[in-house]
């Protein structure tokens, strides 16, 4: 189904949400400068209680941009960012953009090997890195050429009292300090980068169609690829988010930046949409429910977007501590299936709606969402955002649309769709059609109102006995068993040329694996061909930072044992 001619789902939008947004004609830098000018002394960021105004944010960005310019950064250059959520991350991102350069985001928890692959691809010569990970960059071989490393000490952004407390010679405080900062010799300290004064107002600014960021995909289905996103892509998605959160007010909203800003979900929520709304970003370098709830006392969140495990842990801990979550008005869950029990739990403690959305790095990332309205449908990923088209096509022939209600691959089109993969035209051609449709690789069904349900990843479907098996479906059934904490399901090629279904399960503490019992449980909920032929136990199921089970990693670890 395509909404080129009709958009039946618009009738289910929250009242006031338009079918189309007004597309941006300026860059994210212009957007930021408007927010700085209008918000002024209003708080832009809070980090462990320390606040930074929009005026101060703008000043720091101008100073960091001048520091980078003096290091030789020019328009079109890539600058690598390897930072957790912190004030310096916000400043660095916009300082790079101010020069017309390209921000390349990296996961600071990556190993040296994982980072090296990405550096070999984008070839950035200037790096802004958390001092804890500088050693990883230093360990790159000589053929990965780095000109300058700017090191960031998170403690420098702490309130003075907290920073002084962490310097006390107490064992527990020393341990905490060691998790936050480390030695970074022969680098340029962040403070020095900002010591050259502000960049000249006459320095050229980027245009709306310039490349703004490269975000690397997770690589769970293969080698990570650099997703190219323009100012237009990212600004458009911010405007789509603004339209979706009807009623959100300028300078009135408080965004809890729990999701990593090096991930597309966090980047758009905080760095673009949050700045667009002139909101205060409460920054957390990692998720800790007690840190979140402590912050709620001073600065109660109004926008709390996360993944299901975070919602569940936050709600349970809030009930234990007796801390209100009633301020949380806008809550979108993404990246993984949102269970009904999490929705019920969260809404019972917050009083607001928790809705599921959908996106991918290649769509900046948000493309579909459930309305913040009574029309929302739990169990679905919602309907297309304003100015977003979708169609569902045959898995074997993407030129053929399937009958409404039948499963097929989801294709998307809109101003947030990326420009292609960096230095990878072959993969770009596989993912972007000639007429601009993004092939998501996700198998979905769509009802008559446009509400969309994910069936599974096309590339991860298991084919057994001529039938397709959805790993997600089997995993969800396994998780229903009281002994199973988590599960990952994949296919193993059999001697007959097909596949058998294999499940790796993480069990509750003290529980011994009983394959027969788990298979019997599966047979109660699944057709016989979907029941795992092999079930193995894992001590802990590996997950991404967003809580998604890394099936490929599980498969690579388990297959040699079978």
N, C-alpha and C positions, 0 to 999 in steps of 0.2 A: 504494500500500500504506500502511496506517495501523497504528500500533502501539497503538491505543486498546485493543484486545482482546489482542493478542499482541506480544511483543517478542523475536523470534527472535535478535536480535543480542546479547542479554544473555549468551547462552551463550558468546560470543566475548570478553567482557570479561576483562580481567586479573583473576585470582582476588582477591577482596576488594573489588572495585568494586561498589557497590550499583546496583540498577535505579532506585531513587529516592533523592533526597537529602532531608534534613530541611530544610524551607523556613525562611528567616530570619524572625524576628519582631522584630528590632531593626535600627537603622540602621547605616550604615558608620561613623558617629562612635562608636557604642557598641563596634563591632568594633575600631576603632583604639584606643580607650581601654583595652580589655582587653589588647590586645597591648602597649601601653606599660606597663601595670601589671605584666604577667607577665614581659616580656622585660627591663625595667629597663636595666641597664648593657650588655646585649648590643648589638652593632652593628646599626643599622637601615640605614645608608647608608655607602657609600664613594665618594668623588669624587676622582680623581687621587691616591689614597692617603690622603686625609683621611677619618676615620671619624666618624660621628655616632651616639650611642647612642639607644635607644628612649626613654629618659628625656628626653634633650635634644630629640629630635624632638617629643615631646609638649609640652614647654615652648615650643618655637618655634611650634608650631601654636596654642597658647593665646594667645601674644603676638600672632601675626599676626591671629588672629580678633578680638582686642580692638582692634587697629589698624584693621581693616576696619569694625568696629562704630562706632568713632569717626568714620569717614569717611561714616557713614550707611547702611551695608549692613544690610539687614534680611531676615528670612525671605522667601523667594520671589523676591528680587532676583537678577538675573543678574550675575555677575562674569566678565569676559573674562580668560582666561589665554593669553598668547602667549609660550611658553617652550620651550626645548629641554629635554632630560633634565638635571636638575641638582637639588641638594638643595632649593633654593627652590621648585621645581615641586611636590615632594611636600608641603612645608609649605603652600604656597598652596592646593592642592587641598583638603586637609582643613580648613584654616582657613575656607574658603568654606562647606564642608559643616557645620562646627561651628555656624555662624550660622543654618542652615536655608536658606541661599542656594543658588544653582545655579551650578556651575562650567561655563563655556562654553569649551571647548578650541579652540585655533587653531594652525595650522601657522605657525611663525615664519619660514618661508621664503616665505610667500605675499607677493604684491605688495600694494601699498596698495589697488588696485582689488578684488582678491579678498577682502581683509579687509573692505573697506567694505561689500560686499554682505551679508556675514554680520552685521556690526554693525547695518546697517539692518534686518535681520530680528529679531535678539534684543534690540537696544536697551539693551545693558549700559551703565551710566553710570560704572562703576569698572573699570579695566584694570590687570592686573599683567603687565608686559611686559619681556622681555629688552631691555636698553638699546639694543642694536643695531637694534631694530625700532620704537623709540618714534617715529622720524621718520615711519614709515608711518601711525601713528595720528594724528600731528599734521597730516598732509596731508588728512585727511578734510574734506569740506565742512562748513559750519556747521550744516547740518540733521542731522548725526550728532552728537548732543550727548554729550560726555564730561565728567564732573565731576572725576574724579581719575585720574591715571596713576601707578602705583607702578613704579619702574624697578628692574630686577634686574641687577646686575653679577656675571657668572659668576665673575670672579676672586676675589670676596669669599669664595667657598666653597672656594677652592684651599688646599692646605697653605701655611703661611707661607713656607717655603723656595722653593716653586715660584712663589708670587706675587711674592716679592722678585726672583727670577731674571728673571721676565718684565718687570720694571721697568727692567732694565739697558739702557743706550743702545747696544744691538747690533742691527744691521739685521734679522737673522733673527728675533730675539726681538720686536722692534717689530712685525714683520709678523704673528707669531703673536698678539700682544696685540691687534692691530687686528681679528683674526677673532673674538676673544672678547668684546670690549667696545667701547663707543663713547659719545660724549657724549649725555647725556639731560637737558638743562636744563629747568628749570621742572617737574620731576616730584618725586614723593615717593620718596626712596631707600628701598630695602628695609629697611635697618638702622633707619631712622626709624620705619617701620611697626611694627617689633617693639619699639619703645622705650617703649610705654605700660604695660607690665606685662601680666599674664595676665588673660584674660577671667574673669568671675565664674563660679564653679561652678554658681550658680543660673540662669545664663542658659539659656533653653529650648533643648533639643536637637531635631533633626528626628526624624520618625517614619519607620518602615520604608517607607511608601508615598509619602513626599514625593519630589518631583523632585530628583535629585542632579546630573545633568549633561546638557548638550546637546552632542552630537558631530555635527559636520557631515560629511555624506557627501562622497565625493571629487568628485562632480559630473562623472564621466567620461561619464555618459549623460544629462546635462542639468544644470540649475541645482542647486547644492548645497542640501541640505535639512537642517534641524536635527533630529536624532534625539533624542527625549526618553527619558532613562533614569532610573528611580527607584533609590532605595537598595535596594529589593527586587530589581530587575532585576540590578544590579551585584553585590550580595551573593550572590544565587543563583548567578550565573555563577562567582563565586569559589569557592563551595562545590562546584559541579560540577567545577571544575578541581581542587580539593582531592581529591575522590573519584577523579578520573581518574588523578592522580599518586599512586597507592597506594604507601605506603611513605615518602613525603616526611615529614621530621620537623620538629617545632617547633624553631626556633632553630638548626637544623643546615644549612639549605639556603642556597646563595649564588646569587642570581638576577643574571644579567648583563642590565642594562637597556639593550639596544642598540636595540630597536624604540622609536620615539617614543611618549612617554606621552600626547601629544595625539591619538594614534590609538587607536581602541577596543581593538586587540590589545594594545598596550603598556599602556594604562590598566588593563585587567583583570589582566594578568599581574603587573604590579609594584605599582600603587597599591592594588589590592584583594586579589588572591590572595597576593601577596608579603607584604603587611602582615598578612594573616590568618595566614600561616605563621610570622610573626615572623622572617622571613628577613633576610639582609643584601642590600640592593640595591646592586650595583656600577653606578654611573651613568656613561653615556657620552653627551655632547652630540651626537656623530655617530659613525657606524661607521668605525673605522680598525683594520684587522687587527693592526697592530703595537701600538697602544694596548691592544687586547683581550688580546693575548698577553703583553704586559708585566704586565698585571693578573693574569693566570693564575698568575704566579710567586708572588705574595703571597696572592691570594685565589682559588683555583681554582673555577671555576663548577661548580655541580651542576645548575642549570636554565639551559639555553641555547636559548631559543626565538627563531627568526629566519625568514628567507625563503631560498629556495634559493641565490641568489647570495652571500649572507653566509656560509652554511655552506660553500660551495665555496671562497670566498676565505680563510676562516679555516683550513680544513683544509690547503689548499695552502701557506699561509704558515707554518703550524705545522710542516709537514714540512720546509720549507726551514730553519726556525730550530731544529728539533729540540726543540720545546716540546710537552709532553704535553697531551692533551685528555681523558685517561682519567677525569677527575673528572666529566665531563658525563653525568649519568644520565638527565635528562629533557629530551628535544629534540623539539619539535613545529615542523613547518614549515607555514606557511599563506600565504594571499594569492595564491598562484599555483601552477601545476603543479610538482610535485616530481619531477625527472628521476631515473631509476634510477641513472645514473652518479654523481649527487650523493649519493644514499643509500649507494652502495657506498664512495665516497671517505670520507664522514664516518664511517661505521661502521668502516672500516678503521683510522682514526686515533684514534677515541674509544672503540671497544669497546662502545658502547651502541647502543640502537635510535634511529633517526631516523624519526619517524612523521609522516604528513600529517594535518592537520585542516582544518576548514572553519568559517567564520563570516562574519558581516557586522555592520556597525555596529548594525543594527536588532535583532540578537540578542545584544548586550552583550559580546563578539561571538561567542563560541564555541558551536557547536551540535552538531558532529560531530567525531569524531576516531578515528584508528586506535589500538587498544589497545597499551599498552607490554607486549606479550606476543607469543608465537610465532604467535598468531592474526592478527596484523596483515597487511594485504594492500597491498603497494606498488602504486601506480597508482590507488588509490582514496582518497577523503577519509574513509574509515572508516564508523563507525556512530553513531547518535544518542547524545549524552551522557545520563547519568542524568536522569530527569524530563523528557526531551525526546521529543516525538512528531513523526513526519514522515509525509507522504503525497506521492505523485507524481500530478499531475493533467494532464489534457489541456491542450495549449497554447492551444486556442481556447475551452475551457469548463472553468474551474477547479472546477466542481461535480462533474466526472466524473473518477474515479480511473482511471489507465491499468492495463493488465494488467502484472503483475509482470515486470520485465525489459525493458519497453518505455520509450522516452524520454518524459519529460514534465517539467513544472515542479515543482520541489521546494517544498513548503510545510512550515512548521515551527510548532510550538506548545510553549510551555514557560514557566517562570517568568522566563527571561531575555529574552523577547520584549518589545520596546519599547512605549511608550504612544502613539506617533504622532509626526508631524512638527510642530515648533513653528510655530504660526500657519499651518498648511497642511492644513486638513481634507480638501481635494480629493485631495491626494496620499496622505494617510493612508488614505482610503477605498479607493484603488487598491491599497494595499499590505497593509492589515490587513482580513481578512474580518470579517463581522459576528460570527462565532463565535470570533474570536481567532486565526485562522491567519495566519502571516506568509508573504506571497508573495515568494519570494526572487528571482524572475526568472532563476534558473539552471535549465538543462535538464540532467537527470540520468537515469541508469539505476540500478536497485537490484537486486542479486542476491537469491537466496532467503534468505541469511543477514543481509541488511540492509546489506551493504557497498555504498557509494554511489560512483558515478563521474560526474564532471561531463562533460557533453557540450559545453555552451557556455552563454553568456548568451542568454536568450530574445530580448532586444531587439537583439542584435548578430548574430543569424543572417542569413545572406545567402540570398536566395531567387532562384535562377537556373534558368530552364527548368522551373519547377515543383518543383524540388528544393531542400531546405535544405542550406546549406553552413556548417559550423562554422569560424569564423575561427581558433580555437585549433588545430584539426586541421591546417589548411594552414600555420599558423605553425610548428607543431612539425616538420612535414616540411621546410620551408625551413631551419630551424635545423640539420637533419641534414647539410646541405651544408657542406663544409669552408670555403667562402668566406663563409658567412653568419654574422655575429655575432648579429644579432637581426632580428626581422621583425614587422610589424603588417599585418593583413589586414582589409579592409573591402569593402563593396559600393558600386558606383556605378550609379545608375539609368541604364538604357540607353534607347534610342529606342523599344524595343518594350514598355517599361513594366516589365520585369523588372530584374534587376541583373546586372552582371558583377563577377567577383572581381578585386580589385586588391590587390597586395602592395607594401608599402614595405619595403625591406631595408637593413640596415646591414651593410656588407661589411668584411672584414678589411683592415687597412692595406695599401695598394698594389694592391688587387684592383680590376679594372675590371668593371663590370656586363656580364654576358652573359645577356640575357633568354632566348635560345633554350636555353642550357645549363640555366638554372634551371627552365624549363618542362619540359624533358626529365627533369630530376631529379624534379620533382613528378609527372610522369606515371608514374614508376616506383612511386610509393607511393599515388597518388590516382586516383579515377575522373575521367574526362575533364572532367566538368562542374565539378569542384572546382579544376582547375588555373587559376591566375591568368591572365586575359587580358592584363593589364597589370602590369608589374613596374617599379618606379621605385626609385632609390637615394636614401637619406637619409644625411647625414653621421653623425648620431647619432639613435637612436630614443628619443623622449621617454618617460620613465618616472616613476611616482610614487615617493615616498620609500621605499615598500615594494618597489620593483623591478618593479611591474606596468606593462606597456606601455600607454600612454595612447592607445588606438585612436582615440577621438574627436578628440584633438588632432592625431594623424597625418592623419586623414581631412580635418579642416578645413584643414590645411596643404597637402595633396597635391591634393585635388579641383580647386581652381582651375587647377592646372597641366595637368589632363588634358583 
